[in-house]
Amino acid sequence: MTFEEYVSSRGPALVRLARLLTGDEHRAEDLTQDVLARAYVHWRKIARVDHPDVYVRRMLVNANTSWWRRRSSRELATAEFAELPHRGDLGGEAAERDELWRMILALPDRQRAVLVLRYYEDLDDGTIAQILDCSPVTVRTHAMRALTQLRGRYGVPTTNGSRP
C-alpha cells in the first residue's frame, strides 16, 4: 500500500481518533497532519510492519501525549465541547452525551485513549496494548479505572465494586 492510498483510506479515521483524544477539532487536524508528515518520511519502514495502521495510531497517541509535555503548549485550547449550551438548554439525550464527553475529556490521557480506542475505534485489548505499548492487563486496568471514575461522576450506583 502506498502512502497516498493509506491516507485516502484511513485519513478521516485518524482525524476522528485525534479529535476524540484531544477534544478539539482544530488541534486534532494539526496533530494528524504532523503525524502523517512524520509517517511519510518513514513510510517504507512503516509499510513493512505487519499492521501499519497500529503503528500510525501509536504515533498519533504518542504525539498527543508529547504535545501536552512540551512547555510551549501549556496553553489550554477552548474545546468545542465547552462551547456547547449548558445541560439544561439541550434535549435529554444530547445533554447526557454532552455531559459524558465533558467527563471523558477530564480523564487522564491513557484512560481516555483506552476508552476511545475500545469503544469508538472498536479495537480489542491486544491491539490497544500494541498501540499504547503496554500489556493487555494494563489496558483492562485503565478501562476499569476510567469506567469506575465515569460511573462515580455520572452518579451510577455500584454495589461492592460490581457493575449495576
C-alpha atoms as a printed R data frame, in Angstrom:
    type eleno elety resid chain resno       x      y      z
1   ATOM     1    CA   MET     A     1   0.000  0.000  0.000
2   ATOM     2    CA   THR     A     2   1.368  3.398 -0.925
3   ATOM     3    CA   PHE     A     3   1.312  6.310  1.477
4   ATOM     4    CA   GLU     A     4  -1.270  8.117 -0.649
5   ATOM     5    CA   GLU     A     5  -3.569  5.056 -0.625
6   ATOM     6    CA   TYR     A     6  -3.184  4.757  3.130
7   ATOM     7    CA   VAL     A     7  -4.032  8.419  3.743
8   ATOM     8    CA   SER     A     8  -7.039  8.362  1.418
9   ATOM     9    CA   SER     A     9  -8.458  5.254  3.099
10  ATOM    10    CA   ARG     A    10  -7.506  5.908  6.741
11  ATOM    11    CA   GLY     A    11  -7.073  9.700  6.943
12  ATOM    12    CA   PRO     A    12 -10.619 10.541  8.094
13  ATOM    13    CA   ALA     A    13 -10.481  7.806 10.753
14  ATOM    14    CA   LEU     A    14  -7.173  9.176 12.044
15  ATOM    15    CA   VAL     A    15  -8.624 12.681 12.312
16  ATOM    16    CA   ARG     A    16 -11.641 11.256 14.177
17  ATOM    17    CA   LEU     A    17  -9.336  9.386 16.579
18  ATOM    18    CA   ALA     A    18  -7.283 12.547 17.150
19  ATOM    19    CA   ARG     A    19 -10.442 14.566 17.786
20  ATOM    20    CA   LEU     A    20 -11.641 12.058 20.353
21  ATOM    21    CA   LEU     A    21  -8.236 12.107 22.046
22  ATOM    22    CA   THR     A    22  -7.874 15.888 22.097
23  ATOM    23    CA   GLY     A    23 -11.470 17.095 22.310
24  ATOM    24    CA   ASP     A    24 -10.610 19.885 19.854
25  ATOM    25    CA   GLU     A    25 -11.265 19.681 16.115
26  ATOM    26    CA   HIS     A    26  -8.504 22.096 15.086
27  ATOM    27    CA   ARG     A    27  -5.897 20.563 17.371
28  ATOM    28    CA   ALA     A    28  -6.878 17.118 16.018
29  ATOM    29    CA   GLU     A    29  -6.324 18.204 12.427
30  ATOM    30    CA   ASP     A    30  -2.920 19.694 13.305
31  ATOM    31    CA   LEU     A    31  -1.936 16.596 15.246
32  ATOM    32    CA   THR     A    32  -2.951 14.276 12.413
33  ATOM    33    CA   GLN     A    33  -1.117 16.390  9.852
34  ATOM    34    CA   ASP     A    34   2.065 16.341 11.968
35  ATOM    35    CA   VAL     A    35   1.869 12.566 12.425
36  ATOM    36    CA   LEU     A    36   1.221 11.921  8.743
37  ATOM    37    CA   ALA     A    37   4.142 14.179  7.792
38  ATOM    38    CA   ARG     A    38   6.442 12.132 10.029
39  ATOM    39    CA   ALA     A    39   4.944  8.879  8.738
40  ATOM    40    CA   TYR     A    40   5.545  9.953  5.133
41  ATOM    41    CA   VAL     A    41   9.275 10.301  5.757
42  ATOM    42    CA   HIS     A    42   9.460  6.752  7.156
43  ATOM    43    CA   TRP     A    43   6.701  5.162  5.074
44  ATOM    44    CA   ARG     A    44   8.863  2.393  3.558
45  ATOM    45    CA   LYS     A    45   9.713  1.161  7.049
46  ATOM    46    CA   ILE     A    46   6.132  1.574  8.322
47  ATOM    47    CA   ALA     A    47   4.620 -0.216  5.311
48  ATOM    48    CA   ARG     A    48   6.810 -3.266  6.032
49  ATOM    49    CA   VAL     A    49   5.409 -3.843  9.533
50  ATOM    50    CA   ASP     A    50   2.543 -6.304  9.926
51  ATOM    51    CA   HIS     A    51  -0.029 -3.671 10.855
52  ATOM    52    CA   PRO     A    52   0.896 -0.176  9.651
53  ATOM    53    CA   ASP     A    53  -2.385  1.214 10.989
54  ATOM    54    CA   VAL     A    54  -1.455  0.162 14.532
55  ATOM    55    CA   TYR     A    55   1.917  1.851 14.086
56  ATOM    56    CA   VAL     A    56   0.397  5.135 12.852
57  ATOM    57    CA   ARG     A    57  -2.243  5.097 15.604
58  ATOM    58    CA   ARG     A    58   0.534  4.657 18.163
59  ATOM    59    CA   MET     A    59   2.299  7.653 16.606
60  ATOM    60    CA   LEU     A    60  -0.924  9.652 16.980
61  ATOM    61    CA   VAL     A    61  -1.473  8.709 20.635
62  ATOM    62    CA   ASN     A    62   2.183  9.407 21.468
63  ATOM    63    CA   ALA     A    63   2.107 12.739 19.618
64  ATOM    64    CA   ASN     A    64  -0.953 13.775 21.613
65  ATOM    65    CA   THR     A    65   0.811 12.934 24.871
66  ATOM    66    CA   SER     A    66   4.018 14.681 23.768
67  ATOM    67    CA   TRP     A    67   2.134 17.816 22.792
68  ATOM    68    CA   TRP     A    68   0.993 18.306 26.391
69  ATOM    69    CA   ARG     A    69   4.508 17.735 27.705
70  ATOM    70    CA   ARG     A    70   6.107 20.491 25.625
71  ATOM    71    CA   ARG     A    71   6.422 23.756 27.515
72  ATOM    72    CA   SER     A    72   5.326 25.816 24.549
73  ATOM    73    CA   SER     A    73   1.994 24.003 24.503
74  ATOM    74    CA   ARG     A    74   0.908 24.728 28.048
75  ATOM    75    CA   GLU     A    75  -1.965 26.923 26.935
76  ATOM    76    CA   LEU     A    76  -5.357 25.302 27.018
77  ATOM    77    CA   ALA     A    77  -7.328 25.369 23.803
78  ATOM    78    CA   THR     A    78 -11.036 26.047 24.101
79  ATOM    79    CA   ALA     A    79 -12.693 22.754 23.335
80  ATOM    80    CA   GLU     A    80 -15.804 22.738 21.196
81  ATOM    81    CA   PHE     A    81 -17.488 20.739 23.920
82  ATOM    82    CA   ALA     A    82 -17.090 23.653 26.323
83  ATOM    83    CA   GLU     A    83 -18.872 25.909 23.838
84  ATOM    84    CA   LEU     A    84 -21.997 23.771 23.808
85  ATOM    85    CA   PRO     A    85 -25.060 25.112 25.627
86  ATOM    86    CA   HIS     A    86 -25.470 24.207 29.250
87  ATOM    87    CA   ARG     A    87 -27.125 20.882 30.036
88  ATOM    88    CA   GLY     A    88 -30.491 22.477 30.695
89  ATOM    89    CA   ASP     A    89 -30.508 24.029 27.216
90  ATOM    90    CA   LEU     A    90 -30.091 20.687 25.429
91  ATOM    91    CA   GLY     A    91 -32.605 17.907 24.910
92  ATOM    92    CA   GLY     A    92 -32.367 14.767 27.075
93  ATOM    93    CA   GLU     A    93 -30.063 12.513 25.046
94  ATOM    94    CA   ALA     A    94 -27.920 15.380 23.740
95  ATOM    95    CA   ALA     A    95 -27.462 16.721 27.275
96  ATOM    96    CA   GLU     A    96 -26.368 13.315 28.546
97  ATOM    97    CA   ARG     A    97 -23.923 12.889 25.649
98  ATOM    98    CA   ASP     A    98 -22.513 16.373 26.299
99  ATOM    99    CA   GLU     A    99 -22.073 15.659 29.990
100 ATOM   100    CA   LEU     A   100 -20.424 12.314 29.262
101 ATOM   101    CA   TRP     A   101 -17.958 13.902 26.804
102 ATOM   102    CA   ARG     A   102 -17.003 16.525 29.353
103 ATOM   103    CA   MET     A   103 -16.272 13.740 31.850
104 ATOM   104    CA   ILE     A   104 -14.285 11.729 29.282
105 ATOM   105    CA   LEU     A   105 -12.173 14.773 28.418
106 ATOM   106    CA   ALA     A   106 -11.375 15.185 32.128
107 ATOM   107    CA   LEU     A   107  -9.896 11.663 32.357
108 ATOM   108    CA   PRO     A   108  -6.126 11.128 32.347
109 ATOM   109    CA   ASP     A   109  -4.654 10.714 28.835
110 ATOM   110    CA   ARG     A   110  -4.109  6.936 28.995
111 ATOM   111    CA   GLN     A   111  -7.580  6.213 30.359
112 ATOM   112    CA   ARG     A   112  -9.178  8.435 27.719
113 ATOM   113    CA   ALA     A   113  -7.091  6.769 24.988
114 ATOM   114    CA   VAL     A   114  -8.180  3.298 26.128
115 ATOM   115    CA   LEU     A   115 -11.873  4.259 26.118
116 ATOM   116    CA   VAL     A   116 -11.629  5.919 22.708
117 ATOM   117    CA   LEU     A   117  -9.742  3.007 21.167
118 ATOM   118    CA   ARG     A   118 -12.047  0.420 22.730
119 ATOM   119    CA   TYR     A   119 -15.478  1.969 22.290
120 ATOM   120    CA   TYR     A   120 -15.079  4.326 19.318
121 ATOM   121    CA   GLU     A   121 -12.428  2.542 17.283
122 ATOM   122    CA   ASP     A   122 -13.818 -0.883 18.342
123 ATOM   123    CA   LEU     A   123 -10.380 -2.388 18.950
124 ATOM   124    CA   ASP     A   124  -9.621 -5.384 21.143
125 ATOM   125    CA   ASP     A   125  -7.361 -5.194 24.204
126 ATOM   126    CA   GLY     A   126  -4.408 -6.774 22.366
127 ATOM   127    CA   THR     A   127  -4.460 -4.175 19.603
128 ATOM   128    CA   ILE     A   128  -4.928 -1.338 22.100
129 ATOM   129    CA   ALA     A   129  -1.953 -2.706 24.049
130 ATOM   130    CA   GLN     A   130   0.152 -2.600 20.875
131 ATOM   131    CA   ILE     A   131  -0.891  0.991 20.160
132 ATOM   132    CA   LEU     A   132  -0.236  2.165 23.731
133 ATOM   133    CA   ASP     A   133   2.883 -0.018 24.084
134 ATOM   134    CA   CYS     A   134   1.682 -1.744 27.233
135 ATOM   135    CA   SER     A   135   0.207 -5.098 28.240
136 ATOM   136    CA   PRO     A   136  -3.436 -6.118 27.726
137 ATOM   137    CA   VAL     A   137  -3.764 -6.277 31.527
138 ATOM   138    CA   THR     A   138  -2.741 -2.618 31.738
139 ATOM   139    CA   VAL     A   139  -5.345 -1.785 29.089
140 ATOM   140    CA   ARG     A   140  -8.048 -3.508 31.135
141 ATOM   141    CA   THR     A   141  -6.866 -1.723 34.283
142 ATOM   142    CA   HIS     A   142  -7.036  1.675 32.587
143 ATOM   143    CA   ALA     A   143 -10.502  0.844 31.235
144 ATOM   144    CA   MET     A   144 -11.733 -0.314 34.644
145 ATOM   145    CA   ARG     A   145 -10.416  2.808 36.380
146 ATOM   146    CA   ALA     A   146 -11.852  5.114 33.723
147 ATOM   147    CA   LEU     A   147 -15.270  3.462 33.821
148 ATOM   148    CA   THR     A   148 -15.282  3.492 37.631
149 ATOM   149    CA   GLN     A   149 -14.452  7.186 37.605
150 ATOM   150    CA   LEU     A   150 -17.141  7.923 34.997
151 ATOM   151    CA   ARG     A   151 -19.743  5.916 36.904
152 ATOM   152    CA   GLY     A   152 -18.899  7.818 40.085
153 ATOM   153    CA   ARG     A   153 -19.116 11.197 38.369
154 ATOM   154    CA   TYR     A   154 -22.277 10.288 36.496
155 ATOM   155    CA   GLY     A   155 -23.915  9.036 39.677
156 ATOM   156    CA   VAL     A   156 -24.333  5.374 38.702
157 ATOM   157    CA   PRO     A   157 -24.542  3.379 41.935
158 ATOM   158    CA   THR     A   158 -22.330  0.312 42.292
159 ATOM   159    CA   THR     A   159 -22.545 -2.400 44.864
160 ATOM   160    CA   ASN     A   160 -19.350 -3.990 46.207
161 ATOM   161    CA   GLY     A   161 -17.400 -2.900 43.119
162 ATOM   162    CA   SER     A   162 -19.684 -4.781 40.754
163 ATOM   163    CA   ARG     A   163 -21.420 -3.348 37.749
164 ATOM   164    CA   PRO     A   164 -25.013 -2.158 38.139
